């Protein structure tokens, strides 16, 4: 908790630094640039590029601003790229879901700094090429060895500064490791060479043909944005498929309505407490949502039996982890989630099922689900009993730490539960789902 408070206090300081850097660079740019028509035109283009962005991951929007910024660097150096960045940040501000002032201040600094450093790098490596392009309108230098090197360094500099600073902000805000945040951005980073190529095409059209010819960039720009949207829709499609599978169980057994979502919520929080990065938390969520999907083959009279199960009935229930694994075997994006689904009923002392694994032989993902699954089951009304109070359920979790549950996972779970306002779920086949209340900003 102390580290989290310290991290949260850093955010305003980082945002303030971004604001100072951004304002200073904008002031320098406005005083330096000679062609104010170009400045206003590129600033307007930067603002327009923010419309219809796509989500690379929650809290991270992607747009085509980099295309405009790269073009501005090549045509006008850092002094022309800086207004593009500033206008893009201003246009994006209404889309920020929370902490708008902090986000605007930080983004102003990180984006203008990326444009400035990329522009200075371009002019430093190929000053003659830049002069020929900017003053004489000659594009031949771009294809020279020095010109190509300058383009490469420009693209790498802009991308490295931009994404590194964004990753820093996300890491400070969420507590996720910096390296993990960067890994989650790899698909977006991979699109940057395409953006640089579009920028070079724009420069050729503007300089060698006619400024109005830049309108021809609309088609490849739409193609580029399609790549952004594809990233977002792929993730949305995965979520929709997983939630559809969850509904199979909930339609069959009303007592489990909402159970998978609550287990997933807690599992992701515990995974975050243990330092899991974005991709690992997403895998955790999928595994937690689908941990009981194999119960689709268990007869309803067993699932809803209001008494202790007979041995043969319990053996039938015990098949659900392996059935779930078989059901999901051909879904590639769930490959990393399958160990959690298969082993979520294993125990630290080796007395679990289906394979009697012990201790660290049980995948950590499964050990997380085991704890939160048991907790939500105990605090939910079932056919055979009413929901337990939260304190009672926590006490039972603690008493089984080291035998049924991993003690380290239980400790992380305690820290998570301390941040949440959790209510027992009084749920039956005809009762609406009781929502979980968060005590922290999501």
Buried (B, 14 or more C-beta within 10 A) or exposed (E): EEEEEEBEEBBBEBBBBBBEBBBBBBEBBBEEBEBEEBBEBBBBBBBBBBEEBBBBBEBBBBBBBBBBBBBBBBBBBBBBBBBBBBBBBBBBBEEBEEBEEBBBBBBBBBBBBBBBBBBBBBBEBBEEBBEBBBEEEBBEBBEBEBBBEBBBBBBBBBBBBBBBBBBBBBBBBBBBBBEBBBBBBEBBBEBBEBBBBBBBBBBBBBBEEEEEBBEEBEEBBEEBBEBBBEBBBEBEEBBEBBBEBBEEBBEBBBBBBBBBBBBBBBBBBBBBBBEBBBBBBBBBBBBBBBBBBBBBEBEEEBBBBEEEBEEEBEEBBBBBBBBBBEBBEEBEBBEBBBBBBBBBBBBBBBEBBBBEBBEEEBBBBBBBBBBBBBBBBBBBBBBEEEBBEBEEBBEBBBEBBEEBBBEEBBBBBBBBBEBBEBBBBEBBEEEEEBEBEEEEEE
